Amino acid sequence: MYKPSDITTNTQLAGWLRCSVDEISRLRQKPEENSVIKFEIPKRNPRNGHREVYQAMDYLLCNTLKCLKFKLSKLYEPLECVGGFIAGRNIAYNAKFHLNKKVIINLDIKNFFESIPFESIIEAFESLGFHNNMATILADIVTYNKILVAGFNTSPIIANIVCSKMDKELSAICKDRNINYTRYADDLSFSSEDNIELDPLEEIITKYGFTLNTEKTRTYKRGRSQYVTGLTVADKTKPRIPRRIKKNLRAAIHYIRIYGLSSHIEHKYDINCTNPRVLDDFCRKEAAKILGWIHYINGIEPVFAYKCFNELKKITNDDDIFYLENADSYINQRK
């Protein structure tokens, strides 16, 4: 197995990527029509519009990005403050550093992936040991029109590597000021038992070419609800799922068990579904949504998720059972 510094020719790079030399040019240029497609995903708050996501449709490109992601994960050593897109870490890991603090401030980077310059991507590969010419080829492969795009398998880990210098500088200044700092992709969180002066922190972030989305800046003080990456951190022991989410999920499961899935949908969305196909699609989506929430919660509060699964087992309607049992396959089809 080659080390990055050992790779000096296209032949060696092709072997490392498990492709042919001729295919490297195709991976860099992505000339085939529809080799990459763009689609829009609604943001959590509809008023914030949509998020552009790109998907590699070409078989070679898709497999190469997956292979490269795996290899980069073996080369990249994340700092403790990095919580996103790292094996063994998740939003709960990211949030646990901010439990029960006097003040918490969350910052959001605008257009995180897209704002990373192509040159910084080359430098990221060089920091792992690749020579400049090989780093440039790899930077071409993992970008689309020289832009790091959301949706490519490699984009999150490359963004983390690019941010390493910024993370180190923020961690150092925060340590001197008794501030806890973590970053989950484009979400930066700071917490302390003292007041937090934002100006020096924002100066570091902007120095590395990022722009903060000031509309998403949130400050939480002790005594009120406090959130980090969507989890409540007012608890002293561990991050938890917000009460409103658990309340809504319990209510939905209870309503389905008592009145049925179709009645729950008509009640929730204030509609009267007379078209069987429309009703079928609503039922599939709602079942997938409920199972998706339970799977998500299971990684944070498994005891609560277990209780939800037990409540689902009490459902006796054959149609509802069918939708719930096939929810996972529906989720996979939509990916």
NORRA-V635615 format. One record per helix or strand of 2 or more residues. SS is the DSSP state (h for helix, s for strand). FROM is the first residue (numbers start at 1). TO is the last residue. Records with the same first field share a line. If there is no record, write none. Layout:
SS: FROM-TO + FROM-TO
This chain:
h: 4-6 + 10-17 + 21-29 + 46-48 + 59-75 + 91-98 + 118-127 + 132-141 + 155-162 + 164-176 + 199-207 + 214-216 + 243-259 + 261-269 + 276-298 + 302-313 + 318-325 + 327-334
s: 36-42 + 50-56 + 103-109 + 179-184 + 187-192 + 218-221 + 227-228 + 231-232 + 240-241
